[in-house]
């Protein structure tokens, strides 16, 4: 069976990557909309971006209205600014939220419908050029054909997709993450780890994604705890940034599975950051998925040296599952109860969350059948 493989048209990585962007994007337009959040505006990398644009004779205006995970109202506001300011290309700088927002704004300014009307479709319209500059190592949105936007009327997180959503340029420099708080380092890094594990064990896995999945898993198990313990460790920051890119490329082509399907409803209803809700689910969901892809989980266990190369698949797979639990403990992932979510309220919403999880399509990529009853049981187990 033939498969397509999507990556950004250009990836510029390593320390000083931003310096190499100017000559590339001069061809993209005359005025950029910079999509970001207010906190990022105070970072050195934001000032460096503005200087780079000025040095190359490019105009820009800033939309910093991305507060938390993006919703349709933020997208509408960003699209209005793009049009009012006569912009002709878009740059996102920040975590996954600004990058996801950039994609949705590009769709909004180019199409004839509101962003929520694209839910359930494959987006295929001509978009302005997009440059993604991640400052956190996690979502991999700089490499994907997806964006996740909350529909505030239906109270759901929409997974919107289309090859046109892959950014034209991804700029990956681990030094941009030096000031990232420990909690964000943990949640974004575990988001990347979830991507790599799910893509490797997905029904849609393919040889080209397998290699980047294994590489990302190895980097993250080795360097994510280091970056968490010492945020100024530039080697760890660079390695986790590359891992996040690799994992983003992986899900772009093999997709995600049950964790992401179940994570989005938790984020929509309880406003848990996406990476953190993934981390809360990761051990339980992978425990469920284990017997559907034992050989693949075993390969990951051996890759990170959690199991000896002579160990049988069942033993190596179990060792990898234990390693998932260990890294979540090291990075101090809270339970739903510790996060402050009321059990009674959560249980009252399980039916809706299970329906929304299945409707997303992600659980169907799991290497075993996932029923609504399975999802309900996993949700309930988060409080056990």
DARAZI-V414647 format. One record per helix or strand of 2 or more residues. SS is the DSSP state (~ for helix, > for strand). FROM is the first residue (numbers start at 0). TO is the last residue. If there is no record, write none. Layout:
BEGIN
ss=SS from=FROM to=TO
ss=SS from=FROM to=TO
END
This chain:
BEGIN
ss=> from=9 to=12
ss=~ from=16 to=19
ss=~ from=21 to=24
ss=> from=30 to=34
ss=~ from=39 to=41
ss=~ from=43 to=54
ss=> from=58 to=62
ss=~ from=71 to=83
ss=> from=88 to=93
ss=~ from=95 to=109
ss=~ from=114 to=117
ss=> from=128 to=133
ss=~ from=140 to=142
ss=> from=145 to=150
ss=> from=155 to=160
ss=~ from=162 to=164
ss=> from=168 to=171
ss=~ from=173 to=176
ss=~ from=181 to=200
ss=~ from=206 to=228
ss=~ from=233 to=253
ss=~ from=257 to=269
ss=~ from=273 to=291
ss=~ from=293 to=302
ss=~ from=312 to=329
ss=~ from=335 to=338
ss=~ from=342 to=359
ss=~ from=361 to=364
ss=~ from=371 to=380
END
